[in-house]
Amino acid sequence: MEIVVNGRNSEISERFREHVEEKLLRLEKYDARQKINRVEVEVTHEKNPRQHDTAAKVEMTLRSRGPAVRAEATSTDQHSALDAAIDKLESRLRRAVDRKRIHHGDKRPTSVAEATAGLPVGDDLLRDDPSDEVPFSKAGPIDVQGDCPLVVREKTHEASPMTLDQAMYEMELVGHDFYLFLEKDSMRPSVVYLRKGYDYGVIHLDVVE
């Protein structure tokens, strides 16, 4: 298992690199099933004294023969942030292994119709509560709702068509509450997202030329 440790806004000592390697030994018990090839660790230090409680952030990405597994955590120092990030990463690996064990021998993927049965569709997903209305303001040519800062970030990822079941699985591995994917049966761009509790919603796009 290759381990790569990088720092942003700081230098990473050799002692801390060795500490990371020692901590990651906890993941070896999952290697037989996941075939872990590489773990990327990025440590960021915030110099603003007002952000003391989140001064250190550790982001971890595990590369294997399956989908990537990610976790991140912040704390007052890089050691406690590392511990918290590894706890999250191990929890997601454990769920991935348990899921494979439960689904072993079941080759039939969950269909979109089965997985989304009973979920709100159409106007139910788009209906707004008038009590939640927030005024808009201008930020250059863009309308911004509320007083939150405008953040623009663009990412491009390679993707293969997948079932809804696989998309929900990969969403859990990266710790997000939504996941954009190409639905395998219909080849439509789709988003699965976490609602309340363990309920999920799905949005599909029909491409009209």
N, C-alpha and C positions, 0 to 999 in steps of 0.2 A: 504494500500500500504506500503510494507516494504521498508525502505531506508537504504542502507548499504554504509558507507563512509570509504574508506581506503586511507592511505597515503604511498607514496614511497619516500624515502630519507627525510622524514619529519614527524613530529607529527601533527595530526589534532586536533585542539582545539574543545572543546564542543560548543563554540560560533559559529565556522564555520559550525559544523554539524547542528546546529539549523538554520543557514542561508540557508543551502542547503535545509532543509525541507520546509522553508518558500518559497523559490524559486520554489520548485517542486509542490507547490499548484496550479501553472498554468496548470499542466497536469491533474488535477482532472476532467476537463470538457470532457476529452477523455476517462475517465475510464469506462463509461457506455458501450461504444462500444468495447474498447480494453480489458477490464477486467485486468487492470494492477495489477500484483502480487508483483513485486519487482523492485526496481531501484538500480543498483550498480554504485557507483561513486568512481573513483580512481583519486587521486590528486598526481601529480609528480612534484618535484621541481628540477630544474637543477642548480647545484652549480657553473657551469662555468660562470664567469662574462662576457665572450664574447657573451653569449647567453641570454643577458638580456631581449631582446624583446620576447623571448619564454621561459622565466625562469619557468613559471608555465604551466602545462598541465592538463586538466581535461577530463577524459574519462567517458562516461556514457553509461550504457547498461540497457535497459528497458525490463523486462521479463513479458510476458503476455500469454494469451491462444493462441495467434498467434505467428508469427515469431518474433525474437528479433529485437529491434530497437536500433541502436547505433549512437553515435555522440561524437566528440572530438574537443577540441579547445585549442590553446595556447595563452598566453599573458604575460604581465610583472608581473602580480600578479594573485593569485588564484581566487579572486573575479570576475575580468573581464573575466578570462578564463571560469569560471562557467557560467556567463551570456551568453557568446557566445555559449557554448556547449548546454545550455538549449534552446536557440533560434533555433539551428539546430535540436535538438530533437523534439521540438514542430512543426517545419516546416514539418518534416518527418511524425509525427503523423497526422498532418492535411491532408497531401496528402493521407495517408492510409485511413483515414475516408472518404475523398472525393471519393476515388477509390471504396470503399465499397458501397457508396451511388449511384455512377454511374452504377455499375455493379449489383445492387440489382435486383434479379429476373432473372438474366441472368446466367443460370447454365451451359451453354456450354462454355468450355474453348477454348482459341485460339489454333489452331493447329500449329505445327511447320511449316508446309508448308505455312500457311497463314501469319504467323508472319515474316517469312524469305523470302517471295516472293520478288524478285528483289535485294536481297543482294548478294554481291560477294561471290563466292564459289570456292573451290578447289584452283587452282594456283593463283587466284586473291588475296587470303588472304595471300599467302606465298611469292608473288613476292616482291623483294627488289628493292629499288631505288639505283643504283650504287653510286649516289652522297652522299648517307647517310652512306656509308661504314665507319666503325670505326675499327682501328687496334686492334688485340687481344694480350693479354699478359697472362703469366702463374701465377696462384696463387695456388701453390702446384700442385695437379693433375688436376686442373680445368682450362679451358680456360675462361678468363674474357675479355669482350669487353669494350674498352675504359679505362679511368682512375678512374672509380668510385670504391668505396670500396666494397669488397666482403661481403655480408650479407647472412647468412644462417639461416633460421628460419623454423621450421617444426610445423605444426598444424594438428590435426585430429578432424574432426567434424562428428557427427551423421547426417545422411541425409535420407530422404524418397523420392521416385520418385515423380517428379512434372512436370507440364506443363511449357512450355516456358514463358507463361504469368505470372505464379506464380514466376518463377525464376527472371524475370525482376522486379517484385514487391518487392521481398525480397532483391534484389541487391540495389534498391532505399532506402529501409529502413535502411540498414547498411551504406549507403553513399559511396559505392565502385563503381569503374568503370568497374568491371568484377564480374562474379559470376559463380562458379563451381557447377554443379548439375547433377542429373541422370534423363535423359529425360524419361517421363512416358510411352509414346507409344512405343518407340524403346528400352528402358532400356540401352541406350548408355551414357557413360560419356560425358558431354557437357559443354561448357563455353559460356555464353552470355556476351558481352562486349559493352561498350559505345564507339561509334565512334565520328564523328563530329556532333555538335548540338544535335538533338534527334534521330540520326540514331543509330541502333544497329547491331552488327555482332554476328554470332553464329558459334562456332566450335564444331564439333562432333568427337568422337573417335570410330572407328570400331576396336573392340578387336579381334586380330587374334592370334590363339593359334598355 
